[in-house]
Amino acid sequence: MSDKDASYRRILKSSSIIGGASVINILMGLVRIKLVAVLLGPAGIGLVSLYTSLMATATAVAAMGIGTIGTRQVAQAVSQDDGQSLAVVRRAMFWGTLLLAGAGALVVWSLREVLAINVLDGAEHAALVGWLSVGVALSVAGASQGALLQGMRRIGDMARLSILGALLNTVLGIAFLWQWGHAGLVAYVLVGPLMSFLLGHWYVSRLPKVVSSTIALQEILDQWKILLRLGIPFMGAGLAGALVQLWIRVEVGNTLGSESLGHFQAASMISMQYIGFVLAAMGADYYPRLTGVIHDPQAATRLVNEQTEIALLLSAPVFIAMIGLAPWVIQLLYSYEFSPAVQVLRWQILGDVLKVASWPLGFVMLAAGAGKTFFWTESLVLVLMGSLISVFLSAAGLQMTGIAFLVCYLIYLPLVYLIARYRIGFQWTKTVIKLFTTTFLCCILIIFISYWYWWSFIVAIVLSIIFLLYSVDKISSMRNLTKSLK
């Protein structure tokens, strides 16, 4: 078997495992979305988005990039078969996580009144914000656990953790809302991080013990220096993303009202959920593998192209179908009250085509440890998106949030392509270019037709089936991939 065949096979194996788990996770998420929409309406969905965005912002600061950089450090040690280095990284991550989680929770709890007034528009929410500090601590710990599992390429454990976490999150979260209504929103938001932490602790405790010599304090301190040096720029990028998402939600709520915020959140959640299986698979195995070959430009270029091709083959039929069926998807997952979210969702899906094409390129910066480049690239584009929404929201209405998302990735994709070209001499293959261009043009066609003709969904279904058949044929024709993926 050639290296190329083996690489394709490995990508599809990880995609099938993590992608399958993500599909179950997505279905559980859609159940949660539907029930929250029915029980609480658009205003309730909007409030959930504010709680989760606030917690995500605080977590981005407290975690200091430990999830991303921890994965990189663990993957490097594993690829070099260096047991001593792996033991040092694990010990440093444990104590570092303990300190960061505690500090993050303390800061959020101390600032609960300030955050309640500025984000939730009332000091009466201070007690609820205080509870979110628990979620911040659990999320930081969960990021560290995930980094260890991902860096050691424990794909099966990651899939099982995802499925069990989604199931418990759905059952317990909906039970809280069913019992307490709006009063159970904070419990609904916190149950996800709690389940992830408990399950993550179980799977991490089952990892093989690393045999090593005595670990000196200086070794841990040196590892902390690496984690902080590389982690601070990634933390900054994560913080910028979380702040922009929070900024957008506050802007939409203040300008268009709480129901419009719920409509925006509905479209965003669907946009994130339905491509989650592709992005999750990409991060699970691709990132550690790319880290191991990043200093070999030819191997890294081949891997990026292979990952992009597989990602587009898996997602293109979904993109096309979702744009045409957006009105029915919104009503099915939410209700007729959420119909204003349809146009937002269509613009976001068009942006998602660019997002899937750009993500493999963005990982080049992560694998290379190019923290400053990653920070400025991510932050500037995200700030542009927030600025466009802030300036044009009143005039263009809610659909401006989707248009700004598309503009963001129209700039981000060529930017990360140029960075990857500079770092590893990267070039897309002709196959990837044709696949990406065809997918993007088909999505534009469906959006164009949908503005004037009711039968646009028929065109979308036909094109989606054609792409699905092509994707199945393309994947099955790859040498040795018809065999059992052991």
Secondary structure as UniProt FT lines:
FT   HELIX           3..63
FT   TURN            64..65
FT   HELIX           66..79
FT   TURN            80..81
FT   HELIX           83..110
FT   HELIX           112..119
FT   HELIX           123..125
FT   HELIX           126..151
FT   TURN            152..153
FT   HELIX           155..180
FT   HELIX           181..184
FT   HELIX           185..205
FT   HELIX           217..256
FT   HELIX           258..274
FT   HELIX           276..281
FT   HELIX           282..286
FT   HELIX           287..293
FT   TURN            294..295
FT   HELIX           297..324
FT   HELIX           326..333
FT   HELIX           336..338
FT   TURN            339..340
FT   HELIX           341..368
FT   HELIX           371..396
FT   HELIX           399..424
FT   HELIX           430..450
FT   TURN            451..452
FT   TURN            454..455
FT   HELIX           456..477
FT   TURN            479..482
//
